[in-house]
Amino acid sequence: MNRSASTETQSASELIDKRIADLADWRGTTLSAMRKLIKEADPDVVEEWKWMGTPVWSHDGIICTGESYKSVVKLTFAKGASLEDPAKLFNSSLDGNVRRAIDIHEGEELDADAFKWLIRAAIALNTSSKKAKPKRAK
């Protein structure tokens, strides 16, 4: 499958903007709201576009992805199984050893403060993992 020239020249942020606009329903509104909360939690977050069209937010590693399906917006945390979740936001992929996800259905609202806390916890985990890795011998 060839990627279009416009996709190759657009930034990840522009592609995420386009995805949100193309959804044009509650899923776009939800994805936009979650994106805003991620940026509030971490103004230095890096937006990426991976895996043939998945919005990804990173800081010293992947924090989470934002996928949209017919009946759900799914935020999958790359290292979610290693995060505490005192507000019990994770409600999907609970049996995995690494990832955890939050499925948001139409009309549902997420606790914004708890979500931002989870974003910051994921960043702290990424940052601590980065520092813990020993350097290779030359």
PAKOL-488164 format. One record per residue: residue number from 1; x, z, y of N, C-alpha, C, O in turn; residue in three letters. Coordinates in steps of 0.02 Angstrom, whole numbers. Example, Ala and Ser with C-alpha at 12.3 -4.5 7.8 and 13.67 -1.06 7.14 Angstrom:
2
+-----+--------+--------+---------+---------+--------+----------+--------+--------+---------+--------+--------+---------+---------+
! num ! n_east !   n_up ! n_north ! ca_east !  ca_up ! ca_north ! c_east !   c_up ! c_north ! o_east !   o_up ! o_north ! residuo !
+-----+--------+--------+---------+---------+--------+----------+--------+--------+---------+--------+--------+---------+---------+
!   1 !    660 !    390 !    -284 !     615 !    390 !     -225 !    660 !    390 !    -165 !    712 !    423 !    -166 !     ALA !
!   2 !    642 !    354 !    -112 !     684 !    357 !      -53 !    645 !    394 !       2 !    670 !    402 !      57 !     SER !
+-----+--------+--------+---------+---------+--------+----------+--------+--------+---------+--------+--------+---------+---------+
% end
This chain:
138
+-----+--------+--------+---------+---------+--------+----------+--------+--------+---------+--------+--------+---------+---------+
! num ! n_east !   n_up ! n_north ! ca_east !  ca_up ! ca_north ! c_east !   c_up ! c_north ! o_east !   o_up ! o_north ! residuo !
+-----+--------+--------+---------+---------+--------+----------+--------+--------+---------+--------+--------+---------+---------+
!   1 !     42 !      0 !     -59 !       0 !      0 !        0 !     45 !      0 !      62 !     88 !     43 !      69 !     MET !
!   2 !     35 !    -47 !     106 !      75 !    -51 !      167 !     44 !     -8 !     221 !    -17 !     -6 !     231 !     ASN !
!   3 !     87 !     27 !     256 !      63 !     66 !      313 !     57 !     20 !     373 !     98 !    -25 !     382 !     ARG !
!   4 !      7 !     31 !     413 !      -2 !    -13 !      471 !     52 !      2 !     522 !     80 !     57 !     525 !     SER !
!   5 !     67 !    -48 !     563 !     118 !    -40 !      615 !     99 !     15 !     663 !    142 !     52 !     687 !     ALA !
!   6 !     34 !     22 !     678 !      13 !     74 !      725 !     25 !    143 !     697 !     43 !    189 !     734 !     SER !
!   7 !     16 !    153 !     632 !      30 !    217 !      600 !    104 !    234 !     604 !    122 !    292 !     614 !     THR !
!   8 !    146 !    183 !     596 !     218 !    195 !      598 !    243 !    213 !     667 !    294 !    247 !     673 !     GLU !
!   9 !    209 !    192 !     719 !     232 !    205 !      787 !    198 !    266 !     819 !    220 !    289 !     872 !     THR !
!  10 !    146 !    292 !     789 !     112 !    349 !      817 !    144 !    414 !     794 !    169 !    419 !     738 !     GLN !
!  11 !    144 !    463 !     838 !     170 !    529 !      820 !    121 !    563 !     773 !     63 !    544 !     768 !     SER !
!  12 !    145 !    615 !     739 !     102 !    653 !      695 !     43 !    683 !     734 !    -13 !    683 !     710 !     ALA !
!  13 !     57 !    708 !     794 !       3 !    737 !      834 !    -50 !    685 !     851 !   -110 !    700 !     851 !     SER !
!  14 !    -29 !    624 !     866 !     -76 !    570 !      881 !   -117 !    553 !     819 !   -177 !    539 !     824 !     GLU !
!  15 !    -85 !    552 !     761 !    -121 !    537 !      700 !   -171 !    591 !     682 !   -226 !    577 !     657 !     LEU !
!  16 !   -154 !    654 !     696 !    -201 !    709 !      685 !   -259 !    703 !     733 !   -316 !    714 !     714 !     ILE !
!  17 !   -244 !    687 !     796 !    -298 !    675 !      845 !   -346 !    622 !     820 !   -407 !    630 !     824 !     ASP !
!  18 !   -318 !    568 !     794 !    -359 !    513 !      768 !   -401 !    535 !     709 !   -460 !    517 !     704 !     LYS !
!  19 !   -371 !    572 !     663 !    -408 !    596 !      605 !   -468 !    638 !     627 !   -523 !    629 !     602 !     ARG !
!  20 !   -456 !    683 !     674 !    -510 !    726 !      700 !   -565 !    683 !     731 !   -624 !    694 !     718 !     ILE !
!  21 !   -546 !    635 !     771 !    -595 !    590 !      803 !   -633 !    549 !     751 !   -693 !    539 !     757 !     ALA !
!  22 !   -597 !    524 !     701 !    -629 !    483 !      650 !   -679 !    522 !     608 !   -728 !    493 !     584 !     ASP !
!  23 !   -667 !    586 !     599 !    -715 !    626 !      560 !   -782 !    630 !     596 !   -834 !    626 !     564 !     LEU !
!  24 !   -781 !    638 !     661 !    -840 !    635 !      704 !   -899 !    676 !     680 !   -957 !    656 !     690 !     ALA !
!  25 !   -887 !    732 !     648 !    -941 !    776 !      628 !   -914 !    848 !     626 !   -862 !    862 !     656 !     ASP !
!  26 !   -947 !    892 !     592 !    -927 !    962 !      590 !   -856 !    970 !     563 !   -821 !   1018 !     581 !     TRP !
!  27 !   -835 !    925 !     519 !    -767 !    930 !      491 !   -714 !    919 !     544 !   -663 !    954 !     546 !     ARG !
!  28 !   -725 !    870 !     588 !    -678 !    859 !      643 !   -676 !    917 !     691 !   -623 !    938 !     713 !     GLY !
!  29 !   -735 !    944 !     706 !    -739 !   1003 !      750 !   -703 !   1062 !     719 !   -667 !   1098 !     753 !     THR !
!  30 !   -713 !   1072 !     654 !    -681 !   1128 !      619 !   -605 !   1119 !     616 !   -568 !   1165 !     631 !     THR !
!  31 !   -583 !   1059 !     598 !    -511 !   1046 !      594 !   -478 !   1055 !     662 !   -423 !   1082 !     668 !     LEU !
!  32 !   -512 !   1032 !     714 !    -487 !   1040 !      782 !   -481 !   1114 !     802 !   -432 !   1135 !     832 !     SER !
!  33 !   -532 !   1153 !     784 !    -531 !   1224 !      800 !   -475 !   1260 !     763 !   -443 !   1304 !     792 !     ALA !
!  34 !   -464 !   1242 !     700 !    -411 !   1275 !      662 !   -342 !   1255 !     689 !   -297 !   1296 !     692 !     MET !
!  35 !   -336 !   1192 !     708 !    -273 !   1168 !      739 !   -258 !   1208 !     802 !   -201 !   1228 !     814 !     ARG !
!  36 !   -310 !   1220 !     842 !    -301 !   1258 !      905 !   -278 !   1329 !     889 !   -233 !   1355 !     923 !     LYS !
!  37 !   -307 !   1360 !     839 !    -287 !   1428 !      820 !   -214 !   1430 !     795 !   -177 !   1476 !     809 !     LEU !
!  38 !   -195 !   1378 !     757 !    -126 !   1375 !      732 !    -78 !   1371 !     791 !    -27 !   1405 !     792 !     ILE !
!  39 !    -95 !   1329 !     841 !     -51 !   1322 !      900 !    -50 !   1385 !     942 !      0 !   1401 !     973 !     LYS !
!  40 !   -106 !   1421 !     944 !    -108 !   1485 !      980 !    -63 !   1536 !     945 !    -28 !   1575 !     977 !     GLU !
!  41 !    -66 !   1537 !     879 !     -26 !   1584 !      840 !     49 !   1568 !     845 !     91 !   1613 !     844 !     ALA !
!  42 !     65 !   1503 !     851 !     135 !   1482 !      855 !    141 !   1421 !     900 !    133 !   1364 !     877 !     ASP !
!  43 !    155 !   1432 !     964 !     162 !   1375 !     1010 !    219 !   1328 !     991 !    221 !   1271 !    1015 !     PRO !
!  44 !    265 !   1349 !     949 !     321 !   1307 !      927 !    308 !   1272 !     861 !    354 !   1242 !     833 !     ASP !
!  45 !    247 !   1275 !     836 !     231 !   1243 !      772 !    246 !   1168 !     776 !    237 !   1137 !     828 !     VAL !
!  46 !    268 !   1140 !     721 !     282 !   1069 !      716 !    226 !   1036 !     677 !    208 !   1058 !     622 !     VAL !
!  47 !    197 !    984 !     706 !     145 !    947 !      672 !    176 !    888 !     635 !    218 !    853 !     663 !     GLU !
!  48 !    155 !    879 !     573 !     181 !    825 !      533 !    123 !    788 !     500 !     67 !    814 !     496 !     GLU !
!  49 !    137 !    728 !     477 !      87 !    685 !      443 !    119 !    664 !     378 !    166 !    623 !     378 !     TRP !
!  50 !     95 !    691 !     322 !     128 !    679 !      257 !     78 !    656 !     205 !     17 !    657 !     215 !     LYS !
!  51 !    105 !    634 !     150 !      66 !    619 !       91 !      8 !    571 !     105 !    -49 !    584 !      86 !     TRP !
!  52 !     24 !    517 !     138 !     -24 !    464 !      153 !    -85 !    489 !     192 !   -142 !    469 !     179 !     MET !
!  53 !    -73 !    534 !     239 !    -127 !    552 !      284 !   -150 !    624 !     284 !   -209 !    637 !     293 !     GLY !
!  54 !   -105 !    671 !     274 !    -123 !    741 !      275 !    -90 !    776 !     334 !    -29 !    774 !     340 !     THR !
!  55 !   -130 !    807 !     378 !    -100 !    847 !      432 !    -64 !    908 !     402 !    -90 !    942 !     358 !     PRO !
!  56 !     -4 !    920 !     427 !      37 !    975 !      404 !     65 !   1012 !     464 !     87 !    982 !     513 !     VAL !
!  57 !     63 !   1079 !     461 !      93 !   1120 !      514 !    151 !   1158 !     484 !    144 !   1190 !     431 !     TRP !
!  58 !    208 !   1155 !     518 !     270 !   1185 !      491 !    306 !   1227 !     544 !    299 !   1216 !     604 !     SER !
!  59 !    343 !   1274 !     519 !     390 !   1314 !      558 !    440 !   1343 !     508 !    423 !   1389 !     471 !     HIS !
!  60 !    500 !   1315 !     506 !     550 !   1333 !      456 !    524 !   1323 !     385 !    541 !   1361 !     339 !     ASP !
!  61 !    482 !   1273 !     377 !     450 !   1258 !      313 !    375 !   1250 !     325 !    350 !   1266 !     378 !     GLY !
!  62 !    341 !   1225 !     275 !     269 !   1213 !      283 !    231 !   1279 !     288 !    241 !   1325 !     248 !     ILE !
!  63 !    188 !   1282 !     338 !     142 !   1339 !      344 !     79 !   1322 !     304 !     61 !   1357 !     256 !     ILE !
!  64 !     46 !   1268 !     325 !     -15 !   1247 !      290 !    -31 !   1174 !     303 !     -4 !   1143 !     349 !     CYS !
!  65 !    -74 !   1147 !     262 !    -100 !   1080 !      270 !   -173 !   1085 !     289 !   -205 !   1136 !     277 !     THR !
!  66 !   -199 !   1032 !     319 !    -269 !   1031 !      338 !   -303 !    969 !     309 !   -294 !    914 !     334 !     GLY !
!  67 !   -341 !    979 !     257 !    -373 !    923 !      223 !   -448 !    925 !     236 !   -478 !    978 !     243 !     GLU !
!  68 !   -478 !    866 !     239 !    -550 !    863 !      249 !   -581 !    825 !     191 !   -559 !    770 !     173 !     SER !
!  69 !   -632 !    854 !     163 !    -670 !    825 !      108 !   -743 !    820 !     129 !   -760 !    840 !     185 !     TYR !
!  70 !   -784 !    793 !      88 !    -854 !    781 !      105 !   -890 !    846 !     126 !   -929 !    847 !     173 !     LYS !
!  71 !   -876 !    900 !      89 !    -914 !    961 !      102 !   -871 !   1021 !     123 !   -895 !   1077 !     127 !     SER !
!  72 !   -806 !   1008 !     136 !    -762 !   1065 !      152 !   -702 !   1042 !     192 !   -677 !    986 !     184 !     VAL !
!  73 !   -679 !   1085 !     236 !    -613 !   1078 !      267 !   -569 !   1130 !     232 !   -586 !   1189 !     231 !     VAL !
!  74 !   -514 !   1107 !     204 !    -471 !   1150 !      163 !   -404 !   1159 !     199 !   -370 !   1111 !     217 !     LYS !
!  75 !   -385 !   1222 !     209 !    -320 !   1239 !      237 !   -280 !   1271 !     181 !   -294 !   1327 !     160 !     LEU !
!  76 !   -230 !   1234 !     157 !    -190 !   1257 !      101 !   -123 !   1284 !     126 !    -85 !   1248 !     158 !     THR !
!  77 !   -110 !   1347 !     111 !     -48 !   1380 !      132 !      3 !   1370 !      76 !     -9 !   1389 !      19 !     PHE !
!  78 !     60 !   1340 !      94 !     111 !   1322 !       45 !    136 !   1381 !       4 !    149 !   1375 !     -56 !     ALA !
!  79 !    143 !   1439 !      36 !     167 !   1499 !        1 !    114 !   1554 !       4 !    131 !   1614 !       7 !     LYS !
!  80 !     52 !   1534 !       2 !      -3 !   1582 !       10 !     -5 !   1638 !     -40 !    -26 !   1693 !     -24 !     GLY !
!  81 !     17 !   1625 !    -102 !      17 !   1677 !     -153 !     64 !   1734 !    -136 !     58 !   1789 !    -163 !     ALA !
!  82 !    112 !   1722 !     -92 !     161 !   1773 !      -72 !    139 !   1810 !      -9 !    175 !   1854 !      14 !     SER !
!  83 !     82 !   1792 !      19 !      59 !   1823 !       81 !      6 !   1876 !      67 !    -36 !   1868 !      23 !     LEU !
!  84 !      9 !   1930 !     105 !     -45 !   1978 !      103 !   -104 !   1946 !     139 !    -95 !   1907 !     186 !     GLU !
!  85 !   -163 !   1963 !     118 !    -224 !   1935 !      148 !   -275 !   1991 !     157 !   -326 !   1992 !     122 !     ASP !
!  86 !   -261 !   2037 !     203 !    -305 !   2095 !      210 !   -377 !   2077 !     230 !   -423 !   2113 !     213 !     PRO !
!  87 !   -386 !   2021 !     265 !    -454 !   2001 !      285 !   -489 !   1959 !     231 !   -546 !   1939 !     240 !     ALA !
!  88 !   -454 !   1946 !     176 !    -482 !   1907 !      120 !   -506 !   1838 !     142 !   -561 !   1817 !     125 !     LYS !
!  89 !   -463 !   1803 !     181 !    -480 !   1736 !      203 !   -471 !   1685 !     147 !   -509 !   1637 !     142 !     LEU !
!  90 !   -422 !   1696 !     103 !    -411 !   1649 !       49 !   -471 !   1651 !       1 !   -490 !   1704 !     -24 !     PHE !
!  91 !   -500 !   1593 !     -11 !    -558 !   1590 !      -55 !   -554 !   1531 !    -104 !   -604 !   1514 !    -137 !     ASN !
!  92 !   -495 !   1499 !    -109 !    -487 !   1442 !     -152 !   -415 !   1440 !    -178 !   -370 !   1467 !    -146 !     SER !
!  93 !   -405 !   1409 !    -235 !    -339 !   1404 !     -267 !   -310 !   1474 !    -279 !   -250 !   1485 !    -271 !     SER !
!  94 !   -352 !   1520 !    -298 !    -331 !   1590 !     -306 !   -293 !   1603 !    -371 !   -261 !   1655 !    -377 !     LEU !
!  95 !   -295 !   1557 !    -418 !    -262 !   1567 !     -482 !   -191 !   1540 !    -484 !   -155 !   1552 !    -532 !     ASP !
!  96 !   -171 !   1504 !    -432 !    -104 !   1475 !     -431 !    -50 !   1526 !    -417 !    -63 !   1581 !    -392 !     GLY !
!  97 !     11 !   1508 !    -435 !      68 !   1553 !     -425 !    100 !   1545 !    -357 !    140 !   1588 !    -337 !     ASN !
!  98 !     84 !   1491 !    -320 !     118 !   1478 !     -257 !     69 !   1471 !    -200 !     73 !   1508 !    -151 !     VAL !
!  99 !     24 !   1424 !    -205 !     -22 !   1408 !     -149 !    -85 !   1451 !    -150 !   -105 !   1478 !    -202 !     ARG !
! 100 !   -114 !   1456 !     -91 !    -181 !   1484 !      -82 !   -215 !   1442 !     -29 !   -181 !   1413 !      14 !     ARG !
! 101 !   -281 !   1438 !     -31 !    -316 !   1396 !       17 !   -377 !   1433 !      46 !   -403 !   1481 !      17 !     ALA !
! 102 !   -397 !   1408 !     103 !    -458 !   1431 !      136 !   -504 !   1370 !     139 !   -487 !   1321 !     172 !     ILE !
! 103 !   -561 !   1374 !     107 !    -611 !   1322 !      111 !   -663 !   1342 !     163 !   -691 !   1396 !     159 !     ASP !
! 104 !   -674 !   1298 !     211 !    -724 !   1311 !      263 !   -780 !   1260 !     255 !   -768 !   1199 !     257 !     ILE !
! 105 !   -840 !   1285 !     244 !    -899 !   1242 !      237 !   -936 !   1236 !     303 !   -925 !   1276 !     349 !     HIS !
! 106 !   -978 !   1187 !     308 !   -1017 !   1176 !      369 !  -1054 !   1239 !     389 !  -1088 !   1270 !     348 !     GLU !
! 107 !  -1047 !   1258 !     452 !   -1082 !   1316 !      478 !  -1044 !   1382 !     470 !  -1064 !   1433 !     500 !     GLY !
! 108 !   -991 !   1383 !     431 !    -952 !   1444 !      422 !   -903 !   1453 !     480 !   -876 !   1405 !     507 !     GLU !
! 109 !   -893 !   1516 !     498 !    -843 !   1532 !      548 !   -791 !   1578 !     517 !   -806 !   1620 !     475 !     GLU !
! 110 !   -729 !   1568 !     538 !    -674 !   1608 !      513 !   -655 !   1659 !     565 !   -660 !   1646 !     625 !     LEU !
! 111 !   -633 !   1717 !     544 !    -608 !   1768 !      589 !   -543 !   1742 !     621 !   -492 !   1738 !     588 !     ASP !
! 112 !   -547 !   1724 !     685 !    -491 !   1692 !      720 !   -429 !   1737 !     721 !   -374 !   1712 !     709 !     ALA !
! 113 !   -437 !   1801 !     734 !    -379 !   1846 !      737 !   -347 !   1853 !     669 !   -285 !   1854 !     664 !     ASP !
! 114 !   -387 !   1858 !     617 !    -360 !   1865 !      549 !   -324 !   1800 !     529 !   -272 !   1803 !     496 !     ALA !
! 115 !   -351 !   1743 !     549 !    -319 !   1679 !      533 !   -252 !   1673 !     569 !   -202 !   1652 !     538 !     PHE !
! 116 !   -250 !   1692 !     633 !    -187 !   1688 !      669 !   -135 !   1737 !     639 !    -76 !   1722 !     638 !     LYS !
! 117 !   -158 !   1795 !     616 !    -113 !   1842 !      584 !    -83 !   1810 !     521 !    -24 !   1818 !     507 !     TRP !
! 118 !   -125 !   1775 !     483 !    -103 !   1741 !      422 !    -51 !   1687 !     437 !     -3 !   1678 !     401 !     LEU !
! 119 !    -62 !   1649 !     491 !     -15 !   1598 !      513 !     53 !   1631 !     529 !    105 !   1607 !     507 !     ILE !
! 120 !     50 !   1685 !     567 !     113 !   1719 !      585 !    148 !   1748 !     524 !    209 !   1748 !     520 !     ARG !
! 121 !    109 !   1773 !     476 !     138 !   1800 !      414 !    172 !   1744 !     374 !    226 !   1754 !     345 !     ALA !
! 122 !    142 !   1685 !     373 !     172 !   1627 !      338 !    237 !   1607 !     372 !    285 !   1590 !     338 !     ALA !
! 123 !    238 !   1609 !     438 !     300 !   1592 !      474 !    354 !   1643 !     460 !    412 !   1625 !     448 !     ILE !
! 124 !    335 !   1707 !     460 !     384 !   1760 !      446 !    413 !   1751 !     375 !    472 !   1761 !     365 !     ALA !
! 125 !    371 !   1732 !     328 !     395 !   1720 !      260 !    442 !   1660 !     258 !    495 !   1663 !     227 !     LEU !
! 126 !    423 !   1607 !     292 !     468 !   1548 !      295 !    534 !   1565 !     326 !    587 !   1545 !     302 !     ASN !
! 127 !    532 !   1603 !     381 !     593 !   1621 !      417 !    637 !   1666 !     374 !    698 !   1658 !     372 !     THR !
! 128 !    607 !   1715 !     340 !     647 !   1760 !      298 !    675 !   1723 !     238 !    731 !   1738 !     217 !     SER !
! 129 !    639 !   1675 !     211 !     664 !   1635 !      154 !    722 !   1592 !     176 !    770 !   1582 !     139 !     SER !
! 130 !    718 !   1565 !     237 !     772 !   1523 !      263 !    836 !   1563 !     271 !    890 !   1540 !     254 !     LYS !
! 131 !    829 !   1624 !     297 !     888 !   1666 !      309 !    917 !   1692 !     243 !    977 !   1704 !     239 !     LYS !
! 132 !    875 !   1700 !     192 !     897 !   1729 !      129 !    936 !   1680 !      86 !    971 !   1700 !      40 !     ALA !
! 133 !    930 !   1615 !     100 !     964 !   1566 !       59 !   1039 !   1566 !      74 !   1060 !   1560 !     131 !     LYS !
! 134 !   1080 !   1574 !      22 !    1153 !   1573 !       33 !   1175 !   1502 !      49 !   1145 !   1453 !      26 !     PRO !
! 135 !   1228 !   1498 !      88 !    1256 !   1432 !      104 !   1298 !   1407 !      45 !   1329 !   1446 !       9 !     LYS !
! 136 !   1297 !   1342 !      37 !    1337 !   1312 !      -17 !   1412 !   1315 !       0 !   1432 !   1309 !      58 !     ARG !
! 137 !   1450 !   1325 !     -51 !    1523 !   1324 !      -42 !   1545 !   1252 !     -32 !   1518 !   1205 !     -62 !     ALA !
! 138 !   1594 !   1243 !      11 !    1619 !   1175 !       25 !   1674 !   1156 !     -22 !   1700 !   1100 !     -17 !     LYS !
+-----+--------+--------+---------+---------+--------+----------+--------+--------+---------+--------+--------+---------+---------+
% end
